[in-house]
Every structure is written in structure tokens, then in C-alpha cells.
Amino acid sequence: MTKSAELVRRCELAKPADGGCAWCAKPRPKGRRMWCGGRCATAFWKNHWWSRARRAAKRRDKYACVRCGGGRPLEVNHIAPCLGAHGVVSCAHHLVNLETLCVPCHRTYTYASSR
């Protein structure tokens, strides 16, 4: 089983179905192995691959800090910590677990959550 297939099997956002798309469960076109199309593949990777998830979170938050509304430089924070798993394809990168913060707000949040 591939890593992405294993992740789909465990992911709470995926809706795998026999013979269907691993993300939305709609029937897959002939010749496709996991996804019904590019949109579902993109949605999966935006929620599991750190670099894509980070970009999607900033776009969703309109490139502003969700705490103070401030601007640059921006960082993306895992609400539930991923404990160094940034380089790993993981459900820790679901967009619901990410928020865009400016550096001062990220520092404050990290300091408060580590206490």
C-alpha cells in the first residue's frame, strides 16, 4: 500500500469508497487509481503536505494575522502542535488545524501554549 493510500485510510477528511475517489467517493474515471480528478488530488495534498497546506492557509486567511490583523512577516501555526513533523505528509496539516499569524503573535501563542 502506498503512503498516500495509507494516509487516506486513516484520514478523517477522506471519504474512500470501493471503486470511488479516495477524497470525495464519487466514481473514478477509467484509468484513475485514487482520485476522480485534479481537484480532489489538490484538496488532499493541500490538507496533508506542509508546503501546500501552509500556502493554502495563508491564502484562506487573506495574508493577514488572524489574531491582530497585522501583516508581514507571516507564519503558519499548527493549533494542535505537530511536534516537528513539518517534513512528513500528515493529517496534522489539515487546514482546520492551521492559522496564519504574524511573528509577534506566533511567539506569544507558542510561549503561552508551552507553559
N, C-alpha and C positions, 0 to 999 in steps of 0.2 A: 504494500500500500504506500502511495506517495505521501510526503509530508503534508501537502495541501489537502489530500483526501482524508488523512487522519485528523487534521485540524477541523475540517468541515464536519466530520463525525462528532466531534466534541463541542463545537461552537453553538452557543445558544441563539445566535442570529441566523444561522443557516437553516434551510428547510429541505434537507436532502430527501429525495424520493427515488424509489427504484425506477430507473429509466428517465428520470427527470433532472432538471437543472439542480445543481448542488446548492444554489443560493435561493432560488425562488420556487423550485419544484415544478415549474412548467415543463412540458415535454421538450427534450433536446432535439434540435435538428440532426438529421443523419450526418455522421462523421464527427460530431462533437462528443467529447468524453466527459466533461464536467459541467460546463456552463451552456445555457441556451444562447448566449451571445456575449458580446463585449461589455455591455452594460452590467451584467451580473458579475462577470470576472473583475471588472473595475471596482464594483461595490465591495466584493470580497476583499480584494487587496487593499483598498482604502481603509478597511477596518482591521487589518492584520499585519501589514508591512509598515514598519515605523516611518520610513521616509515619506511614504504616500499618506499615511494617517496624519502625520504632522502637517503636511501641506493642506490636506482636506480640512483639518481643524482650524487652521489659520484662515482659510477661505470662508468656512462656515461662520467664524467669529468676526468676519469683515476686517481682518488685520488690525484688531484693536484688543486691548486687555479687557477681559470680561469682568474684572474686579473694579478697575478705576477708569476705564475707557481710554487709557493712555496709549501711546504709540510705540515707536521703536526704541531699543531693540526688543523683539518679542521672542518668547519661548513657549513651548507647549508642555503643559504639565499633565502628568497622569494623576487623576484624582485618587484612585486606588493605586499606590505605588507599584511600579513594575520591577523594582529592585534590580536594576542593571540589565534588564532583558531587552534593551533597545535594539540590539542586533539580531534578535530572534523573531521569526514570524510567530505572532502570538495573539490571543484574544485580549491580552492586556491593552492592546492598541485600538480597541473598539472606540469609535468616535464619542460614544456616550461617556467614556472614561477620560476624555481629553478636554482641556480648556486652554485657551490662549491667554498668557499672562505677560505683562512687561517684566523686566528683570527685577525691579524692586518688589513687586507683588509676588513674584515667584519665590524670591528669597524669603519674604515674610511668611508665605504659605508653607514652604519647606521647613523653616525654623519652627513654626507653630506645630506642624504635624510630627516633628521629630521629638517633641518634648513629652 
